[in-house]
Amino acid sequence: MPAHHHDRLTGQAWALFAAMSVIWGLPYLFIKIAVEQIPPSAVVLGRTGLAALVLVPVALHSGALRAAARHWRPVAVFAVLEMGIPWLLLGHAEQRISSALAGLLLAAVPIIGAVVLAMMGDRRTLAGVRVLGMALGMLGVAALVGLNALDGHLDGVSVLEMLIVATCYAVGPILLDRLDNPAPAIGTIALSVLVVAVVYLPLGGPALIGSWPLSQATITSLLVLGLVCTALAFFLFLRLIAAAGPVRAVVITFINPAVALLLGVAVLSEPVTTGMLVGFPIVLIGSWLATRATTEVEAAAP
């Protein structure tokens, strides 16, 4: 890995970092608004369809789309684990739980990633500090879920769906890392959003037409989800990985849930529960410890 990943982050890296922290904290609010009028499948179709309109021409023009089609395995992993399954479940869960809680439950992503790596035999993951981090993270999620259940702010199925979403988000990058992918990343992402949009057409298409005319709030939500949270976000995320390295880039998953919480409370007047106040800080500390050693091992590498 080039050395510049590990000395001080550049101004550009920090700017990308700040942008991604906010941009990937936004979807929970806009999904929550959209699913009030249209079903989750229609939200996924709108989001990927709009993103495809922007990304596919760019990838086609650079020849990246053809390269991605030749190396279709990473595309399949990306499409299924980063979009196809999680975005549908996210929408479904947010029909019944607050966008703030949905965002906070995804703070478990780094913890699940660390556990999966440990199960795959990654020796570094079993360092003492990291095991402590994983345990703390799980405790935090348990507090988040358990205390919310006591408050009556919980739906069991939705929590299960959110944990599946978190697992998809954690496993996706690990599998992509193991798969050799010579295609330019923009090609893989463009083809993935296109594939997901096509797959969701028979499901989401009739639902979108049936819900017509869409409210201004729904249209705005779909535009933000598709153009900002998908097309722009993936483009910036690739730049961030290039500037900061993949391990540091994942640290935005610590900040996104906090943004989701603030937006849910500020815009939709969602309740701040005891579970959130107790559980979220514990998850954050656990995530930081569980992923900390990797950054140090990578930083030590020339």
C-alpha angles and dihedrals in degrees: 000000000000113000094234089075090070109041116076115319113254124241088254091054091051092048091050089046093053092046093050093046089059099034094054091044089060104066096074093060094046094044088052091053094045097049089057087074109018132036121257093255090059090050091053091048093048093046097047094037093055092044090050091053088061103034102039096061090048092049092044092051093052095044090243093120093060091048090051091050089055091051097044100157096078088045090055092049092047095045095048102037103032099038121357099060104023099046093052093048091045091055092046093049092047090059085072110023132051120269087236093058091045090054093046094050088058089062081084091073097094090045093052089046091054092048092049091050090050090051089049087058100257100163095201090060090064094063111128097248092051095050087051089050093051091049092048091047092053090047089052092051089048090052091047092051099035098048091044089052089054089051089051091240095123144092115195097211091050092052090051090049091050091050089052088050090050091049091051091050091048098045097042097070092041092055092043088052091054094048115080105235115182092170117101110263093237088061093051092049096044092050091046095055089045093051093047091048091051092047092050094046096091091046103037100029098070089041091054092048091045091053093051129161093051118210120247089249092054093047091049091048093052092047092050092045094048103037104028107024095039116020098032093033096055091044092052092041090058089051090049093051089050091049101040107019126250097276095053092041090063090061088085086076086073093057101038094070091053090052090048090051094049093047094047091051096041100041105028098026090235115176122261103223131202087245091060094048093048102032103041098059090048091051090049094051090045092050091049092051094042093054099031098087093055091058090050094047090048092045090054091053113094 
